[in-house]
Amino acid sequence: QNNKVLTLQEVAEILRVHPSTVSRFARAGALKSYLIGSRRLFKELDVWAFFENQADRGYVFGKEN
């Protein structure tokens, strides 16, 4: 069941990116997020959909060695 609600930090850990990168994707509308008060929260299902979408486009996070 993938309807878990995640924090920005948890999403950053899942995607292996810096939290500010997650914020940028969310503000740009690329990654669906929900503002609850001053907190930005994410549904786990949306995070994996975003991941699959980025992978399908051939995007790579960070530099490959």
Backbone bond lengths (Angstrom), bond angles and torsions (degrees), N, CA, C in turn:
res aa  C-N    CA-C-N  psi(-1)  N-CA   C-N-CA  omega(-1)  CA-C   N-CA-C  phi
1 Q - - - 1.465 - - 1.528 108.72 -
2 N 1.324 116.59 118.48 1.461 121.49 -173.93 1.520 113.29 -106.66
3 N 1.330 118.46 34.53 1.465 118.72 -179.44 1.525 111.48 -102.42
4 K 1.325 116.02 25.52 1.456 122.31 178.07 1.532 109.36 -70.76
5 V 1.333 116.62 144.18 1.457 121.85 176.76 1.533 108.05 -96.23
6 L 1.323 115.63 130.34 1.461 121.57 -175.85 1.521 111.51 -116.34
7 T 1.321 115.52 151.78 1.458 121.11 173.76 1.529 109.25 -86.10
8 L 1.306 115.37 168.46 1.462 121.48 177.05 1.535 110.61 -56.83
9 Q 1.322 116.29 -43.34 1.472 121.06 -179.48 1.532 111.12 -63.50
10 E 1.323 116.63 -41.81 1.465 120.22 179.71 1.531 110.95 -64.57
11 V 1.332 116.70 -39.97 1.463 120.64 177.82 1.531 110.06 -64.32
12 A 1.328 116.22 -42.03 1.468 120.45 178.19 1.526 110.64 -59.35
13 E 1.328 116.83 -40.27 1.461 120.76 179.34 1.527 111.24 -67.52
14 I 1.322 117.01 -40.99 1.472 120.97 178.96 1.526 110.50 -62.30
15 L 1.344 116.07 -46.26 1.463 120.62 -176.23 1.533 112.69 -84.80
16 R 1.335 116.55 -7.27 1.472 122.05 -179.91 1.531 111.52 60.04
17 V 1.343 114.65 43.64 1.460 120.30 177.20 1.529 108.46 -130.64
18 H 1.321 116.44 169.29 1.464 122.05 178.23 1.530 109.04 -71.66
19 P 1.343 117.25 144.58 1.472 119.17 178.23 1.531 114.25 -53.47
20 S 1.333 117.67 -33.83 1.467 119.38 179.24 1.533 111.14 -65.64
21 T 1.331 116.57 -28.54 1.469 120.63 177.01 1.526 109.62 -68.71
22 V 1.327 116.42 -41.16 1.470 120.96 176.82 1.528 109.27 -61.57
23 S 1.331 116.64 -44.29 1.471 120.82 178.61 1.518 111.27 -59.08
24 R 1.331 116.32 -42.21 1.462 120.65 -179.62 1.527 110.90 -63.10
25 F 1.335 117.04 -45.51 1.467 120.52 177.90 1.529 110.70 -61.14
26 A 1.332 116.70 -40.02 1.460 121.25 -178.75 1.530 111.13 -68.13
27 R 1.336 116.77 -46.14 1.472 120.06 179.76 1.524 111.28 -63.46
28 A 1.327 116.66 -33.97 1.471 121.00 -179.98 1.530 111.90 -75.17
29 G 1.334 116.35 -12.01 1.458 119.98 -179.56 1.519 113.72 86.83
30 A 1.328 117.09 2.93 1.472 120.64 179.87 1.526 110.95 -73.65
31 L 1.330 115.57 -31.60 1.466 121.75 -179.65 1.521 107.86 -119.18
32 K 1.317 116.43 116.73 1.466 121.11 -177.06 1.521 110.06 -64.14
33 S 1.327 115.74 132.60 1.464 120.46 179.11 1.522 109.49 -143.02
34 Y 1.314 115.16 167.76 1.459 122.35 -176.59 1.515 108.73 -130.96
35 L 1.325 115.79 128.70 1.466 119.51 176.39 1.522 108.39 -92.94
36 I 1.327 115.23 117.94 1.457 121.79 176.69 1.527 104.84 -115.43
37 G 1.318 116.50 103.40 1.458 119.91 -171.20 1.516 107.82 64.67
38 S 1.321 116.78 -124.24 1.465 119.78 179.16 1.528 111.78 -99.44
39 R 1.331 117.09 3.22 1.465 120.82 -177.32 1.517 111.02 -96.92
40 R 1.319 115.87 137.95 1.458 121.56 175.23 1.526 106.78 -99.51
41 L 1.328 115.80 120.16 1.457 121.48 -178.35 1.528 110.01 -119.19
42 F 1.308 115.55 160.71 1.460 122.03 -174.20 1.518 109.88 -135.46
43 K 1.338 116.42 145.83 1.457 120.44 171.72 1.523 107.31 -88.50
44 E 1.334 116.19 136.37 1.455 120.75 -178.37 1.535 111.07 -56.54
45 L 1.318 116.84 -39.43 1.466 121.12 179.17 1.529 111.44 -58.90
46 D 1.347 116.92 -40.88 1.467 121.44 178.81 1.527 111.41 -66.52
47 V 1.335 115.84 -36.40 1.468 120.03 179.94 1.531 109.83 -64.05
48 W 1.336 116.68 -45.25 1.469 119.45 -179.37 1.520 111.51 -69.92
49 A 1.339 117.63 -33.38 1.469 120.55 175.85 1.529 109.72 -64.54
50 F 1.331 116.82 -41.94 1.460 121.83 176.82 1.525 110.09 -61.52
51 F 1.327 116.28 -45.68 1.463 121.20 179.88 1.528 110.94 -58.67
52 E 1.328 116.68 -48.06 1.470 121.29 -179.70 1.525 110.71 -62.33
53 N 1.324 116.81 -41.06 1.456 121.63 179.87 1.527 111.09 -63.17
54 Q 1.327 116.66 -43.92 1.461 120.37 179.40 1.527 110.68 -67.11
55 A 1.335 116.64 -40.87 1.465 121.04 179.97 1.527 110.15 -64.07
56 D 1.327 116.32 -39.46 1.471 120.50 179.28 1.520 111.53 -63.43
57 R 1.312 116.59 -31.15 1.464 120.70 -179.48 1.524 112.29 -83.03
58 G 1.325 115.70 -5.70 1.460 119.63 178.94 1.505 114.17 82.24
59 Y 1.338 117.39 15.32 1.454 119.83 177.72 1.523 110.05 -72.43
60 V 1.306 115.76 147.27 1.450 121.37 176.40 1.519 107.98 -127.00
61 F 1.336 116.52 130.62 1.466 120.31 177.77 1.521 108.42 -81.80
62 G 1.309 116.65 128.98 1.455 120.81 176.39 1.523 111.79 73.79
63 K 1.301 115.08 -169.40 1.467 121.16 -178.29 1.522 109.78 -100.74
64 E 1.323 114.94 143.01 1.469 119.71 173.99 1.504 108.55 -93.67
65 N 1.311 116.17 138.63 1.469 120.33 179.10 1.517 110.93 -93.88
